[in-house]
Amino acid sequence: MRGTLLNTLTVLIGSGLGLMIGNRLSQRVQESVITGLGLVTMFVGFSNAGETGNIILPLLSLITGAIIGELLRLDVQLERFAGWLQNRVQGQPVEGVGDQDSRARFIQGFVTASLVFCVGPLTFVGSIQDGMGLDSGFEQLAIKSVLDAFAAMAFASSLGIGVMFSVVTVLAVQGGLALVGGLAGEFMTDPMINEMTAVGGLILIGLALILLDLKKPRMVNFLPALILAPLIVAVGTALGIDLYPI
């Protein structure tokens, strides 16, 4: 959990600095910052997606995960949680266009930052290994913490205080993965982690489309694919199926 606590702290610090400088940046500058983050997010996504050894595995994971996510309406649930969180922080909203804009901005900041901070390979590999008590896990999360601090600063300067409250997601997701690492990390094979990383990369590409204002896919609903990917590998291996024929 050391790495998770460090990551939470750096996101808070980065978000705080971003909020301090945000009002001093023009709308054009803020839009350019988001575009830059979108481009980098897309690059990281493509890089991570290449970790798969068989494209059919992430494809199957994404399609099945998306169906589950849509049935559960995960995007609506997360937006409701973000809205509830905003009400707890800023008070009950009053009807009005300005309040609706503020709510939408809070939710966008919270959801976007939560996805960026919690989908990458360092999140899964680092958190699981950190939970297993391995120094390599803490080192990976330390690197992630520095990267997230700068990303949080950039996001918060453009998307506002919702970014800061993504620490709730960071703490829950990475803390949960650390617990998984402590309980079952030794059963996670390299192929399982690689396919999970590839699916995470594809989700990041979808998020990049949102940041670049090209499309508005409901990427939150694809999150079950992150759980399905290693499960598919585990089941296929147990059944003796050759998942990597080439």
Buried (B, 14 or more C-beta within 10 A) or exposed (E): BEBBBBBBEBBBBBBBBBBEEBEEBEEEEBEEBBEEBBEBBBEBBBEBBEBBBBEEBBBBBBEBBBEBBBEEBBBEEBBEBBBEBBEEEEEEBEEEEEEEEBBEBBBBBBBBBBBBBBBBBBBBBBBBBBBBEBEEBBBBBBEBBEBBBBBBBBBBBBBBBBBBBBBBBBBEBBBEBBBBBBEEBEEBEEBBBBBBBBBBBBBBBBBBBBBBEEEEBBBBBBBBBBBBBBBBBBEBBEEEEEBEEE
